[in-house]
Amino acid sequence: MQVAVVTGGATGIGAAVARELAEREWRCVLVGRREERLRETAEEVGGEYEVCDVADRDAVSRMATSVRERHPEIGLLVNNAGVAGRGNYLDLPPERIEELMRINYLGSVWCLLAFLPALEAAAPSHLVNVASVAGTVAIGPYSASKHAQLAFSRSAGAILAAQGIRVHTILPGFVETEGFPQRALREHRFMRHIVVQPEQVAETIARSLGRRSSEVVVPWFPYRPATVLFGVAPGLMSKLGGRAVAKSPAFQAKANDGRPEGE
């Protein structure tokens, strides 16, 4: 049985990924900060769990050492842990901006480095980075943290191919989870159709393991055309996107904002 490590695995996308992988006979090790929720999900999927804050490099190293002692070969690492950050550089506190970078970007880097020997031992193996469509646009600190994760994922893909590790980047749009509530969008007449459930993202991740595509947008429409337009006319799209996001129900609805995805 192959082993998968899923960060942010207690709830949301991470828990959905664990359920999907368990159905495909993967042994899952779930990583997160909330032990009670981790234990519940791990028991549900017949897996294991490790309490760890991926923003803490030393903690990640200790956690990975513990996992690798039990599982020297890791066939799949899913970097899913992340926190929301609705706001801009002028209204978010500096501590929040730092947290976004430490968890959303650096957490993925620390986990890859810590599990790299086990991924190499299991080659051919897979690294999945759950980034965001927000990482392809410019609308604030959260976007910047996901853009950094996207750049990391792309560069890692070029480097790790020689070691037999395939890198997959998943770019979800609005997803309804505990850490990223989308109630305002779901109640909006026109925008509710662009909100997806964690299970759809999980299915996409599982399917991507058998395909060669390196980047997948979930759902494809309307997000993929928007990312193409942003690449063609970044200045114009930044202005339009910034105004649209500032007025959007999702941006204005800050209830529950800031709780970690899947933890």
Secondary structure per residue as TSV (DSSP state, phi and psi in degrees):
chain	resnum	aa	ss	phi	psi
A	1	M	-	360.0	129.7
A	2	Q	-	-77.4	152.8
A	3	V	E	-110.9	135.3
A	4	A	E	-123.7	137.7
A	5	V	E	-106.0	126.8
A	6	V	E	-124.0	113.9
A	7	T	E	-84.5	154.7
A	8	G	T	60.7	39.9
A	9	G	-	-91.5	3.7
A	10	A	S	-76.9	-42.6
A	11	T	S	-141.6	-176.5
A	12	G	H	59.7	-139.5
A	13	I	H	-60.6	-42.5
A	14	G	H	-59.9	-45.0
A	15	A	H	-65.8	-39.7
A	16	A	H	-63.8	-38.9
A	17	V	H	-63.1	-44.3
A	18	A	H	-60.3	-43.2
A	19	R	H	-63.9	-43.2
A	20	E	H	-63.9	-43.5
A	21	L	H	-68.8	-38.0
A	22	A	H	-61.8	-37.9
A	23	E	H	-64.5	-25.4
A	24	R	T	-96.7	15.7
A	25	E	T	69.3	36.3
A	26	W	-	-92.7	146.6
A	27	R	E	-93.5	117.2
A	28	C	E	-102.3	136.2
A	29	V	E	-111.3	114.1
A	30	L	E	-95.6	136.8
A	31	V	E	-122.3	136.6
A	32	G	E	-177.9	-174.9
A	33	R	S	-100.4	-18.6
A	34	R	-	-104.1	102.4
A	35	E	H	-62.3	-42.6
A	36	E	H	-61.1	-46.3
A	37	R	H	-68.1	-38.0
A	38	L	H	-60.2	-46.3
A	39	R	H	-60.4	-43.8
A	40	E	H	-60.4	-46.2
A	41	T	H	-69.5	-40.2
A	42	A	H	-61.5	-42.1
A	43	E	H	-65.3	-37.0
A	44	E	H	-62.2	-39.3
A	45	V	H	-99.3	3.2
A	46	G	T	67.8	36.4
A	47	G	-	-116.3	-156.3
A	48	E	E	-126.7	171.3
A	49	Y	E	-146.9	156.6
A	50	E	E	-137.7	127.5
A	51	V	E	-82.2	123.6
A	52	C	-	-163.8	141.0
A	53	D	-	-96.4	111.2
A	54	V	T	-67.2	-13.5
A	55	A	T	-74.7	-16.2
A	56	D	-	-97.0	106.6
A	57	R	H	-61.1	-41.5
A	58	D	H	-66.9	-39.3
A	59	A	H	-64.6	-39.0
A	60	V	H	-63.0	-42.0
A	61	S	H	-62.0	-44.2
A	62	R	H	-64.8	-42.4
A	63	M	H	-62.8	-45.6
A	64	A	H	-65.1	-36.8
A	65	T	H	-62.1	-42.7
A	66	S	H	-62.5	-44.2
A	67	V	H	-66.9	-42.6
A	68	R	H	-68.3	-25.1
A	69	E	H	-65.4	-33.7
A	70	R	H	-87.5	-33.2
A	71	H	-	-134.5	87.7
A	72	P	S	-62.9	-22.1
A	73	E	-	-117.8	123.2
A	74	I	-	-115.3	116.7
A	75	G	S	-82.1	-18.0
A	76	L	E	-155.0	130.6
A	77	L	E	-118.4	122.5
A	78	V	E	-109.6	106.9
A	79	N	E	-84.7	94.3
A	80	N	-	-114.8	-21.1
A	81	A	-	-57.4	135.7
A	82	G	B	-168.3	161.5
A	83	V	-	-125.2	151.5
A	84	A	-	-82.0	162.6
A	85	G	-	-159.8	68.4
A	86	R	-	-73.8	122.6
A	87	G	S	147.6	177.9
A	88	N	-	-121.2	-177.5
A	89	Y	T	-68.5	-15.8
A	90	L	T	-91.4	-26.4
A	91	D	T	-110.4	-12.0
A	92	L	S	-86.2	138.6
A	93	P	-	-67.0	149.5
A	94	P	H	-54.0	-37.5
A	95	E	H	-62.4	-34.6
A	96	R	H	-70.6	-41.0
A	97	I	H	-61.9	-42.2
A	98	E	H	-63.8	-40.7
A	99	E	H	-62.2	-40.5
A	100	L	H	-58.2	-44.9
A	101	M	I	-70.0	-39.8
A	102	R	I	-66.4	-40.0
A	103	I	I	-87.6	-53.4
A	104	N	I	-68.8	-34.1
A	105	Y	I	-105.7	-63.8
A	106	L	I	-65.4	-30.0
A	107	G	H	-58.4	-38.2
A	108	S	H	-67.0	-38.8
A	109	V	H	-65.5	-48.5
A	110	W	H	-61.8	-40.0
A	111	C	H	-67.1	-41.1
A	112	L	H	-61.2	-48.7
A	113	L	H	-61.4	-38.9
A	114	A	H	-71.1	-34.2
A	115	F	H	-99.4	0.8
A	116	L	H	-55.5	-45.1
A	117	P	H	-58.7	-37.8
A	118	A	H	-73.1	-35.0
A	119	L	H	-66.9	-40.5
A	120	E	H	-65.6	-38.5
A	121	A	H	-66.2	-27.8
A	122	A	T	-95.6	-0.1
A	123	A	-	-51.9	138.1
A	124	P	S	-73.3	130.8
A	125	S	E	-134.2	-178.3
A	126	H	E	-136.5	144.3
A	127	L	E	-120.4	124.2
A	128	V	E	-115.0	122.4
A	129	N	E	-107.7	117.1
A	130	V	E	-87.8	95.2
A	131	A	-	-91.0	-129.0
A	132	S	-	-170.7	150.7
A	133	V	G	-57.4	-29.4
A	134	A	G	-59.2	-24.4
A	135	G	G	-73.1	-9.0
A	136	T	G	-100.0	-2.0
A	137	V	S	-124.5	-177.6
A	138	A	-	-130.2	94.3
A	139	I	S	-134.0	12.2
A	140	G	S	144.9	-175.4
A	141	P	H	-58.9	-39.2
A	142	Y	H	-61.4	-45.1
A	143	S	H	-58.1	-41.8
A	144	A	H	-64.1	-40.1
A	145	S	H	-66.2	-37.1
A	146	K	H	-77.0	-28.8
A	147	H	H	-65.5	-39.8
A	148	A	H	-63.3	-41.3
A	149	Q	H	-65.4	-37.9
A	150	L	H	-64.1	-44.8
A	151	A	H	-62.9	-40.9
A	152	F	H	-59.9	-44.2
A	153	S	H	-63.4	-43.3
A	154	R	H	-64.7	-43.6
A	155	S	H	-69.7	-36.9
A	156	A	H	-64.4	-36.2
A	157	G	H	-59.7	-40.6
A	158	A	H	-69.3	-33.9
A	159	I	H	-80.3	-41.9
A	160	L	H	-81.9	-13.8
A	161	A	G	-57.0	-38.2
A	162	A	G	-65.6	-24.0
A	163	Q	G	-91.3	4.6
A	164	G	T	81.0	21.1
A	165	I	E	-111.6	117.2
A	166	R	E	-92.5	132.3
A	167	V	E	-103.6	130.6
A	168	H	E	-120.8	130.0
A	169	T	E	-110.5	121.8
A	170	I	E	-105.2	128.5
A	171	L	E	-119.3	86.3
A	172	P	E	-78.0	154.9
A	173	G	-	-88.7	-134.9
A	174	F	E	-74.5	124.1
A	175	V	E	-123.3	134.5
A	176	E	-	-81.8	106.3
A	177	T	-	-140.0	172.1
A	178	E	S	-62.3	-43.6
A	179	G	S	-79.0	-21.2
A	180	F	S	-128.5	68.9
A	181	P	-	-66.3	138.3
A	182	Q	-	-122.3	33.5
A	183	R	H	-56.8	-44.6
A	184	A	H	-60.8	-39.8
A	185	L	H	-69.5	-41.4
A	186	R	H	-63.8	-27.5
A	187	E	T	-90.1	-4.6
A	188	H	S	-83.2	136.4
A	189	R	T	-58.3	-43.6
A	190	F	T	-99.4	-30.5
A	191	M	G	-88.5	-11.8
A	192	R	G	-63.3	-23.5
A	193	H	G	-74.1	-13.4
A	194	I	G	-96.0	3.0
A	195	V	E	-93.8	128.9
A	196	V	E	-115.0	166.1
A	197	Q	-	-95.4	156.8
A	198	P	H	-56.0	-33.5
A	199	E	H	-62.2	-33.8
A	200	Q	H	-67.0	-39.2
A	201	V	H	-67.1	-41.8
A	202	A	H	-61.8	-43.4
A	203	E	H	-62.1	-39.4
A	204	T	H	-63.1	-41.8
A	205	I	H	-62.7	-46.7
A	206	A	H	-62.2	-41.8
A	207	R	H	-66.9	-33.8
A	208	S	H	-64.7	-23.8
A	209	L	T	-63.7	-24.9
A	210	G	T	-100.6	8.9
A	211	R	S	-122.4	165.1
A	212	R	-	-94.7	-8.5
A	213	S	-	-64.2	135.0
A	214	S	S	-93.9	-24.6
A	215	E	E	-132.5	129.6
A	216	V	E	-130.3	127.6
A	217	V	E	-95.5	134.6
A	218	V	E	-126.5	118.6
A	219	P	S	-76.6	164.1
A	220	W	H	-61.2	-45.7
A	221	F	H	-109.3	132.4
A	222	P	H	-99.4	7.2
A	223	Y	H	-72.0	-41.3
A	224	R	H	-62.6	-46.9
A	225	P	H	-57.6	-35.8
A	226	A	H	-65.5	-39.4
A	227	T	H	-67.2	-34.7
A	228	V	H	-66.1	-44.3
A	229	L	H	-61.6	-38.1
A	230	F	H	-64.9	-36.7
A	231	G	H	-68.2	-31.7
A	232	V	H	-78.3	-41.8
A	233	A	S	-134.1	71.8
A	234	P	H	-63.0	-39.3
A	235	G	H	-63.7	-48.8
A	236	L	H	-64.0	-44.9
A	237	M	H	-67.0	-31.1
A	238	S	H	-63.8	-44.4
A	239	K	H	-64.7	-48.9
A	240	L	H	-65.6	-43.2
A	241	G	H	-65.5	-41.0
A	242	G	H	-62.0	-41.8
A	243	R	H	-66.9	-43.2
A	244	A	H	-64.3	-43.5
A	245	V	H	-65.9	-41.6
A	246	A	H	-61.1	-30.6
A	247	K	H	-94.2	-8.1
A	248	S	S	-71.9	152.7
A	249	P	H	-60.4	-36.1
A	250	A	H	-65.6	-39.2
A	251	F	H	-71.6	-38.0
A	252	Q	H	-79.7	-23.0
A	253	A	-	-87.6	97.8
A	254	K	-	-98.6	6.3
A	255	A	T	-60.7	132.5
A	256	N	T	68.8	5.9
A	257	D	T	-64.7	139.4
A	258	G	T	105.1	-9.7
A	259	R	-	-77.6	140.1
A	260	P	-	-68.7	136.1
A	261	E	B	-64.5	126.7
A	262	G	T	71.2	6.4
A	263	E	-	-117.9	360.0
